[in-house]
């Protein structure tokens, strides 16, 4: 499994996709936080906080993470190497987990440079250090779990097709619905007493909760459940080739 994990990470950086993902993420977040005259601009807003990053990042991930995962199994199917991969002395779940952790490590690498934003805000605060560090840590934890959920969804859609574009579109649609779709249904107010329960099914409700700096066990269980569900579905999708 470790060998496959290293191979997947090497493949990311052997192609231009890994570099594009990191550069695009940093470029978009950097422009919105420091350059564009929008409400997220730290210098214009006048408060030592990084809320803008954690509002923008999920929507950037909504497109960048499917771009990372769309090749995971779809490209293997298209090139015919999926059969060779499945005949290796690895269980299907280990293959899925190796691809998941490879994409997750790339996600962590893309987030690491944003720590410079935190240190900049830390120094810009009046007095220096006047920043909600607990809220920032909670937001980073929430962003990692959210990214993990998007990765699991992307792996699942990639396992369903040999077309990378189809995998990308499906991953964006499913991730987008689970992220904001339940909030939209909640705002319609059609289900009365069940509205809050429906809202709690969405990723955004739990992500917002963790971003406030309160790491609730219920939120962690939710994210672990979503990630586990889609990784299991990916495993079942691979097994279906043997049925």
C-alpha positions, 0 to 999 in steps of 0.5 A: 500500500505504501508503494502505491501511495508513493507512486500516486504522489509521484504521478501527481507531481510528474504531471502538471496537474499537481502544480496547477492545483497548488498554484491556482488555489494559492492564486485565487485565495491570495487575490481575494484576501490581499488584492481584490477590493472585496469584503474578504480583503484583509487590509481593507476590512480592518480586522485581524482575521482570516474568515475570508480564506475559509469562506473562499477555500471550500468553493475553490476545492469544489472544482480543484479536488475533482480535477485531482481525483478525476484521473484516479480510476478513470484514467486506469480504466481508459488505459487498461491498467486497472486490471493490472492494478486489481491483480496486485497483492492488495485488497480493493480497500487498500488500493482505494485508501492509497489513492485517498491518502495521496490526494489528501497529502496533496491537499495538505501541501496546498494548504501549508503555504496559506500559513503565511497568511496567518503569520501576516495577520498575526503581525498586522494585528493591533497589538501584534498577535491579536488574532483568534488562533483557536478559530483559525485552527478549528477552521483548518481542521474543518477545511481538511475534513471538508477536503477529505469528503470531496476527495472521497466523492471524487474517487467514487465518481472516478470509479464509475466511468472511464471518462475523466470529464464525466468523473469531474462533472459528477464529482462537482455536482455531488460535492456541490449538492452535499455542501450547499444543497441541503442548506437550500432545501432548509431555506425553502422551509417545506418540511417544518419540524424536519428542516433542521435535520435536513440542514444537518445532513449537509457538509456546510452546517458541520463545516461552519460549526468547526470553523467557529473553533468548536471541534464537536464530536458530532461534526467529526463523526459526520465527516468520518461517516461521509468519507467512509461511505464514499470510500466504501461505495468506491470499493463496491464499484471496483468489486462490481467488475468481478461480479 
